[in-house]
């Protein structure tokens, strides 16, 4: 594709640079009317119904009444995915956690969806604990606006290209699922019952402790570049994957010293996916237990920590923990339940033999999974760049080869 014939200064502070000469710079309020949706009680929302209910993070469920009918762009006003954008056509209920954007005559809702998605509106949220968008602030932002006929061409082009990329991402996600199943089968085979009898996990550990309560640690306490805090999301494929932005200052770390892991301890996620765990490595880093995890202290005279972690993460253990866990909306594990987990643990020598036997296979699967994850990251970057090039006029999509 070729660039436009001529460009001019954009006049858009967050964008800088130039835009095609025939495009305009407008405030969002001159392109679309934005208004928060209507309140709705949880009791009025069901798993099925006549009309979808859109909240801050997309569809929440269904209800029997509607607030809107037509073609709109919805922006999440509150929630973890604050600023996310949805193109909606038809009848629906928009809750107070969604901002309904009604495009003025001549402007294309699909084009606006791509434009607002590129703008990453979540960066303008006002609060950290419960992110929220201020409609008045968003409406004052400027954006580059092409003529209506070009909006349609841009939309048609992006509809094709994003579907192509999204399909590839979906295929990669399915491949990851298959690889994880195959990896799990290797672990299950290694820890399947042999001559040993089942015994509760508590016989193989010196203790189990729960991470700090919410009152002892808040998200506002997180700093960047401090001591790593481990929550369930930081446990990936049996290894720690800490986030430098979710860490503790020296002062907070001292106050929570009792929750610092030692090398060889096991961290177990107690929320969400059951059986998620990892052995704390001896790599010189400081790791602390987060509120969503349990601390497990293996008795190394009876069990190799990495073997015990493998037992906990096996399919039979996951199934047992899911059945025993508490919580209606999210599975929740406590130390008492984990202590009762039935474990088939052979002698130390056999544990070491089994670990050595599957080490190569597990490493091969982990390498494949890392490779596919990297491919997905590149595809997502390609998707974002494709949208940016089109909605910012870096390329003239009218010169694209016909699909």
C-alpha positions in Angstrom: 0.0 0.0 0.0 1.0 3.6 -0.6 0.9 6.6 1.7 -1.4 9.5 1.0 -0.3 12.1 -1.6 0.0 14.9 1.0 -0.1 15.4 4.7 -0.6 18.2 7.2 0.1 18.7 11.0 -2.5 16.7 12.9 -3.3 19.2 15.6 -3.9 16.2 17.9 -1.6 16.4 21.0 -1.6 12.7 21.9 -0.9 11.8 18.3 1.6 14.4 17.1 2.9 14.0 13.5 0.8 14.5 10.4 -2.5 13.3 9.0 -3.7 13.1 5.4 -4.5 16.6 4.0 -8.2 16.0 3.4 -8.8 14.7 7.0 -10.0 16.8 9.9 -9.1 17.0 13.5 -12.2 16.9 15.8 -12.9 16.5 19.4 -14.7 13.2 20.2 -17.8 15.2 21.4 -18.2 16.5 17.8 -18.1 13.0 16.3 -20.2 11.1 18.8 -22.6 11.7 21.7 -21.5 9.8 24.8 -23.7 8.8 27.7 -23.6 6.3 30.5 -26.1 3.4 30.4 -28.9 2.7 32.9 -28.6 1.0 36.3 -29.7 -2.6 36.6 -29.8 -5.0 39.5 -28.0 -8.3 39.6 -31.4 -10.1 40.1 -32.6 -8.8 36.8 -29.7 -10.4 34.9 -29.9 -14.1 33.9 -27.7 -16.5 32.0 -30.3 -16.5 29.2 -32.9 -14.0 28.1 -34.2 -11.7 25.4 -31.7 -8.9 25.4 -27.9 -8.9 26.2 -26.8 -6.7 29.1 -23.5 -4.9 28.5 -21.4 -3.7 31.4 -17.9 -2.4 31.8 -16.2 -5.5 30.5 -18.7 -6.7 27.8 -21.7 -8.9 28.1 -22.8 -9.6 31.7 -25.8 -11.7 30.9 -29.3 -11.2 29.6 -32.5 -9.5 30.7 -36.2 -9.0 29.5 -36.0 -5.3 28.7 -33.8 -3.1 26.5 -32.4 0.4 26.7 -31.1 0.8 23.2 -31.9 -0.4 19.7 -29.6 0.3 16.7 -25.9 0.6 15.9 -23.6 1.8 18.7 -20.1 1.8 20.0 -19.9 0.8 23.7 -16.9 1.8 25.9 -16.3 0.2 29.3 -16.6 2.9 31.9 -15.6 0.9 35.0 -14.0 -2.4 35.8 -10.8 -4.3 35.2 -11.1 -3.8 31.4 -12.0 -0.1 31.7 -11.8 1.5 28.2 -12.5 -1.6 26.2 -14.5 -1.0 23.1 -17.4 -3.1 21.6 -19.4 -2.6 18.4 -23.0 -3.5 19.0 -25.9 -3.8 16.6 -29.5 -4.6 17.6 -31.4 -4.5 20.9 -29.7 -4.5 24.2 -29.5 -3.1 27.8 -26.5 -0.9 28.5 -25.7 -0.8 32.2 -24.3 2.2 34.1 -20.8 0.7 33.8 -20.9 1.2 30.0 -20.7 4.4 27.9 -22.9 4.4 24.9 -21.5 6.3 21.9 -24.0 7.4 19.3 -22.3 8.5 16.1 -23.5 11.7 14.5 -24.9 11.5 10.9 -22.1 10.8 8.4 -19.6 9.1 10.7 -19.2 5.3 10.6 -19.7 3.4 13.9 -17.3 0.6 12.8 -14.6 3.1 11.9 -15.2 4.7 15.3 -14.8 1.4 17.0 -11.4 0.8 15.5 -10.3 4.4 16.2 -11.4 4.3 19.9 -9.8 0.8 20.3 -6.5 2.3 19.0 -6.7 5.2 21.4 -6.5 2.9 24.4 -9.0 4.9 26.4 -8.2 2.9 29.6 -5.1 5.1 30.0 -7.4 8.0 30.9 -9.0 6.2 33.9 -9.1 8.2 37.1 -8.7 5.6 39.9 -6.3 2.7 40.5 -8.3 0.5 42.9 -11.5 0.6 40.7 -10.6 2.2 37.4 -13.2 4.5 35.9 -13.5 6.8 32.9 -14.8 10.3 33.1 -17.0 10.9 30.0 -16.3 14.6 30.0 -12.6 14.0 29.8 -12.9 11.5 27.0 -15.1 13.8 25.0 -12.5 16.6 25.0 -9.9 14.4 23.3 -9.2 15.1 19.6 -8.9 12.5 16.9 -8.2 12.4 13.2 -11.4 12.1 11.1 -11.4 11.0 7.5 -14.3 11.8 5.1 -17.2 9.3 5.3 -16.3 7.5 2.1 -12.8 6.8 3.4 -14.2 5.7 6.8 -16.1 3.0 5.0 -13.0 1.9 3.0 -10.9 1.8 6.2 -13.7 -0.2 7.9 -14.0 -2.7 5.1 -10.2 -3.2 5.0 -9.8 -3.6 8.7 -12.8 -6.0 9.0 -11.0 -8.4 6.6 -7.5 -8.0 8.1 -8.5 -8.2 11.7 -10.6 -11.3 11.1 -7.7 -12.9 9.3 -5.3 -12.2 12.2 -7.9 -13.1 14.9 -8.4 -16.4 13.2 -4.7 -17.1 13.3 -4.6 -16.2 17.0 -7.6 -18.5 17.7 -5.8 -21.4 16.0 -2.7 -20.7 18.1 -4.8 -20.6 21.3 -6.2 -24.0 20.3 -2.7 -25.4 19.7 -1.7 -24.2 23.2 -4.6 -26.1 24.7 -3.5 -29.3 22.9 0.1 -28.8 24.0 -1.0 -28.3 27.6 -3.1 -31.4 27.5 -0.2 -33.4 26.1 2.2 -31.9 28.8 -0.3 -32.8 31.5 -0.5 -36.4 30.3 3.3 -36.7 30.7 3.0 -35.5 34.3 0.0 -37.7 35.0 1.8 -40.8 33.8 4.8 -40.0 36.1 2.7 -39.6 39.2 0.1 -42.3 38.6 -0.3 -44.7 41.6 2.0 -47.7 41.6 2.7 -49.8 44.7 2.4 -46.9 47.1 -0.7 -46.1 49.1 -2.3 -42.7 49.2 -1.6 -40.5 52.1 -2.7 -36.9 52.8 -0.4 -34.2 51.7 0.2 -33.0 55.2 2.4 -36.0 55.9 4.9 -34.7 53.4 5.2 -31.1 54.5 6.4 -29.3 57.6 3.6 -26.8 57.3 1.1 -24.8 55.2 0.5 -21.1 55.5 -1.9 -18.7 53.9 -0.7 -15.5 52.3 -1.4 -12.1 53.9 -5.0 -11.0 54.3 -6.3 -8.2 52.2 -6.1 -5.8 55.1 -2.3 -6.4 55.3 -1.6 -5.8 51.7 -3.3 -3.5 49.1 -2.7 -2.9 45.5 -1.6 0.6 46.4 1.3 -0.9 48.2 2.7 -2.3 45.0 5.9 -0.6 43.6 8.0 -1.2 40.5 11.3 -3.0 40.8 11.0 -4.2 44.4 10.8 -7.6 45.9 8.5 -9.9 43.8 5.0 -10.6 45.1 3.6 -13.9 43.8 -0.1 -14.2 43.1 -1.8 -17.0 41.0 -1.3 -15.1 37.8 2.5 -15.2 38.4 2.6 -19.0 38.3 2.9 -20.3 34.7 3.5 -23.9 33.6 4.9 -24.8 37.0 7.4 -21.9 37.1 7.3 -18.4 38.7 6.7 -15.6 36.2 6.8 -12.5 38.5 5.8 -9.0 37.4 8.3 -6.2 38.2 5.4 -3.8 38.6 3.7 -6.0 41.2 6.4 -5.9 43.9 7.0 -4.6 47.4 9.1 -1.7 48.7 11.7 -2.5 51.3 9.5 -1.1 54.1 6.5 -3.3 53.0 8.7 -6.3 52.6 10.1 -5.9 56.1 6.5 -5.8 57.5 5.6 -8.9 55.6 8.9 -10.8 56.2 6.9 -13.9 57.6 5.6 -14.3 54.0 8.9 -14.5 52.3 9.6 -17.8 50.6 12.8 -19.7 50.9 14.3 -21.7 48.0 12.6 -25.1 47.8 9.3 -23.9 49.2 6.2 -24.4 47.1 3.7 -21.6 46.2 0.2 -22.8 45.5 -2.5 -20.7 43.9 -5.7 -20.8 46.1 -8.0 -19.0 43.7 -9.2 -19.8 40.2 -7.4 -22.7 38.5 -6.8 -25.5 41.0 -3.4 -27.2 41.2 -1.5 -24.2 40.0 1.9 -24.3 41.8 5.6 -23.8 41.5 8.8 -24.5 43.4 10.6 -21.3 44.5 13.9 -21.3 42.7 17.3 -20.6 44.3 18.1 -17.6 42.0 18.9 -14.9 44.5 15.6 -13.1 44.1 13.3 -12.3 47.0 9.8 -13.7 46.6 6.8 -13.0 48.8 3.4 -14.8 49.0 0.5 -12.8 47.8 -3.1 -12.8 49.1 -4.2 -15.3 46.5 -1.6 -18.0 47.4 -0.6 -20.6 49.9 2.9 -21.4 51.2 3.9 -25.0 51.4 7.0 -26.2 53.2 8.0 -29.7 52.0 9.7 -32.2 54.3 12.7 -33.0 52.1 13.4 -36.1 54.0 10.2 -37.6 52.5 9.7 -35.8 49.2 11.5 -33.9 46.5 9.8 -30.5 46.2 9.6 -30.6 42.4 8.0 -34.1 42.6 5.4 -32.9 45.2 4.6 -29.9 43.0 4.1 -32.3 40.1 1.7 -34.3 42.1 -0.3 -31.2 43.1 -0.5 -30.0 39.5 -1.5 -33.4 38.1 -5.0 -33.9 36.6 -6.3 -36.2 39.5 -5.2 -33.7 42.1 -6.8 -30.8 40.2 -10.0 -32.7 39.9 -10.0 -33.5 43.6 -9.2 -29.9 44.6 -12.0 -28.6 42.4 -14.5 -30.8 44.1 -13.3 -29.9 47.6 -12.8 -26.2 47.0 -15.2 -23.6 48.3 -16.7 -20.6 46.6 -19.7 -20.3 44.3 -18.3 -17.8 41.7 -14.6 -18.7 41.9 -13.0 -21.9 43.3 -11.1 -21.1 46.5 -8.6 -23.3 48.2 -7.6 -23.2 51.9 -4.8 -24.8 53.9 -7.1 -27.4 55.5 -8.3 -28.7 52.1 -4.8 -28.8 50.6 -3.6 -30.7 53.7 -6.1 -33.5 52.9 -5.1 -33.9 49.3 -4.5 -37.6 48.6 -1.0 -38.1 47.4 0.8 -41.2 46.0 4.4 -40.5 46.9 7.1 -43.2 46.2 10.5 -43.3 47.9 13.0 -40.5 47.3 15.1 -42.5 44.8 12.1 -43.3 42.7 10.9 -39.7 42.8 14.3 -38.6 41.4 14.2 -41.3 38.8 10.7 -40.3 37.6 11.7 -36.6 37.5 14.8 -37.4 35.4 12.7 -39.6 33.1 10.2 -36.9 32.1 12.5 -33.8 32.3 13.3 -33.9 28.5 9.7 -34.3 27.5 8.5 -31.5 29.8 11.2 -29.1 28.6 10.3 -29.8 24.9 6.6 -29.0 25.6 7.6 -25.8 27.5 9.8 -24.7 24.6 6.9 -25.3 22.2 4.5 -23.4 24.4 6.9 -20.5 24.7 7.3 -20.4 20.9 3.5 -20.4 20.3 2.9 -17.7 23.0 5.6 -15.6 21.2 3.8 -16.1 17.9 0.5 -14.9 19.5 2.3 -11.8 20.9 3.6 -11.0 17.4 0.2 -11.5 15.9 -1.4 -9.1 18.4 1.3 -6.6 17.7 0.5 -7.0 14.0 -3.2 -6.5 14.6 -2.6 -3.3 16.6 -0.1 -1.9 13.9 -2.6 -2.7 11.1 -5.3 -0.8 12.9 -3.0 2.1 13.7 -1.7 2.4 10.1 -5.2 2.6 8.7 -7.0 4.9 11.2 -4.0 7.3 11.4 -3.7 7.5 7.6 -0.1 6.2 7.6 -1.2 4.2 4.5 -3.9 4.8 2.0 -6.0 1.6 2.3 -7.7 2.6 -1.0 -4.5 1.4 -2.7 -4.7 -2.0 -1.1 -5.0 -5.0 -3.4 -8.6 -6.1 -3.7 -9.6 -9.0 -1.5 
